[in-house]
Amino acid sequence: MAEKVAIVGAGLMGKWHSHFARSCGATIDAVVDADETRARQLAESIGCSAVYRHVDQLLSRSQARVIHICTPTQTHSGLIPSCIEAGRHVIVEKPLAERLEIAEQLLDAAQKKGVLLNAVHQMPFQRGFLELLQRKTALGHSVRAGFFTCSAGGTGRSPAERRSVMLEILPHPAALFHHLFNADFRPESFTVQKFTDDDLELSGEISGAYASITISLRGRPTRNELNYVGSEGSAHVDLFHGYALFEGGEVSRAHKVLKPFKFGAGMLVKAGTNLAARAVAQEPAYPGLREFIARFYSAVDGKEPPPVSSDEVIKAARLIDLVRGQ
């Protein structure tokens, strides 16, 4: 894609969106941030001369076809409508909105205007998770699926802010379960087991399998993983690094003895080859984000469907609302 795009929000995610947008062939036409100094620093680092403090300035002066919104969630409802009205396609950091009803309104507005609006659900586009989807049938019937993360994102934040951090992580398991189980994944089938200032736990049933979501801001070391158990084998997906390790369903004494050695050796090989693949793909962080952005640009050009469906975004919003209602 040789389209012009703009970055709104010059913080950490704005920098990574800039990196991956350029690696996909896009030109950064402008950078927007209320902090002009920060916006200028990012713009200069990527060779962009146009810097604005407000989205309205961007929309009136830039020909950017795609807008990347990398600002806090509470700002989305104030930024996205004007971009949609201006006929620009929008990629926005998850979650799409603070509330389900707002997410529905934004998606409806985009559909009526004929533009694409996607929240960034990049984890289903990691190589490891895509491998799980390909091999899922061989693993037999679904028995258990668990998303587990220990995040340092709450460090130094107030109790309310820490709860918000956990809610902003929820679209990740929602997206993964949506791709794993399709229509069988229904957020309403989950029950909130625990929601404190530092821990969030949910559990439910999907397609006869036990499913769980565990998010901890105090657990260490930091980790981000999806464990899938089938009747014929299991998969361990490292979501920090984007690879998956598979185990067969053999039952024997020899298998029990050799299991830790095979698992350790497999982990070493997978981690090594994955690191090399990420280096070649210029993907030093956030595995799956480059692929997500590339697919969105392809959808803008009419070559394929958008990477995230409205149904997937709504499921994530419903899951967040479920927790908020506790």
Buried (B, 14 or more C-beta within 10 A) or exposed (E): BEBBBBBBBBBEBBBBBBBBBBBBEBBBBBBBBEEBEBBBBBBEEBEBEBBBEBBEBBBEEBEBBBBBBBBEBEBBBEBBBBBBEBEBBBBBBBBBBBBBEBBBBBBEBBEEBEBBBBBBBBBBBBBBBBBBEEBBEEBBEBBBBBBBBBBEBBEEBEEEEBBBBBBBBBBBBBBBBBBBBEEBBBBEEBEBBEBBBBBBBBBBEBBEBBBBBBBBBBBEEEBBBBBBBBEEBBBBBBBBBBBBBBBEBEEEEEEEEEEEEEEEEBBEEBBEEBEEBBEEBEBEEBBBBBBBBBBBBBBBEEEEEBBBBBEBBBBBBBBBBBBBEE
